[in-house]
Amino acid sequence: MFFGKKIKKEQKTYDKENQKPVIRASICTGEMVACFKDLRTGELQEIMLVKDESDIEDFMQQYGITERPEKIY
């Protein structure tokens, strides 16, 4: 009841040749969003809201990202 099975998160993918993982941060409010930036157009695809450090770790784990994403403003 209280200690259920831990659900394994599914490994997600992204276009590694044309997209780059980034953290978009607001200068005014400090709000952060995990995104993928299209290297050709510069367009951002928002994935998830980042509330703390563990959310960034979850984002990296879900998509198999090994390097810390660059923070852009």
N, C-alpha and C positions, 0 to 999 in steps of 0.2 A: 504494500500500500504506500508507505512513505519512501521506501528504497527500491524504486522500480529499475528496470534495465536502462542502462545508459544507451541512448540512441546514437549510432554512429552517423555522423554527418556525411552526406554525399559529396564526393570531390567534383567540383564544378570546373569548367574550363573557360578560357577566353582566347582571343586571337593574339597570340604572343608576337606575331610579326607586325601587326598593325595597331596594337593597343598597348598602353603602358599603365600600370596601376599607380594611382596617385591618391593623396588625401587632400581634398579641397577644404580650406579653412577660411572662415570669415574674419576679417580684421576687426570688425566692430563687435560682433557678438561672441566670437570664439567657437561658433558651431563648426563641426567637422563632418565631412561626408566622404566615405570611401567611393572612389570612382575609377573608371577606366577612361583614359584619354586617347582618342583616335590620333595617331601620329600624323596622318595626312591632313585631316581637317581641323584638328584641335578641339573637336566636339567632345564633351564629357558625358559619359553614361553613368549616372548615379546608381550605386548598388545598395549602400546601407548607411544609416546614420551612425556616427561614432560618438559614443558618450564617454568612453574611457579607454585606457590602454588595452584592456581585454577584448574590446570590440575590434581593434586593429589586428590583434593576434588571431581572432576568429576569422576575419577577412582574409588574412594571409594563409591560414590553414585551409579554408574552404577552397581557395583557388590555387593552392600549391605555390605560393609566392615565397621565395627564400630571402630576397633583399627587402629591406624596409622601404615602403613606398615614399616617394618624394612628396613633400608638403607644398602645395601651391596656394596662393592667396588671390 
